Amino acid sequence: MSRFEALQRRVNKREKLLEGRYQQAVERKNELKASWREAWTPGRIVIAGLVSGFVMGRAEPVKIAVKSGNLMQIVTLLSGLFAGTSAQEAAQSADKAAGQAGHAAREAGHAADSAQAAVQTGERDAA
């Protein structure tokens, strides 16, 4: 087998390994997405609505008329802040999973290099 064919074989192995790691990362991302959606149960949504309704109902009607823009800005800001923080945590988890997949792919590549070198050394010794 020529050196070029050996290199082609190594490249093909690495591509297959990378594709497998990519699929694992996609599957983990989908699992994270599903668990995130499952966490937002209808009960939690109803409780959040009741709490926000209670807060809005406690304010005096005059204050609501005068400061409704400010109050709505605060409510919008807080909900955006919560959603942003949660999305950031999810993104960090996905990045960590992708990093681990990349690290595992590099380790597998190093192991393949070592095995290839051992095979080549064995072929030289046999000849």
Secondary structure, DSSP 8 states (H G I E B T S, - for coil): --HHHHHHHHHHHHHHHHHHHHHHHHHHHHHHHHHHHHHS-HHHHHHHHHHHHHHHHHS-HHHHHHHHHHHHHHHHHHHHHHHHHHHHHHHHHHHHHHHHHHHHHHHHHHHHHHHHHHHHHHHHHH-
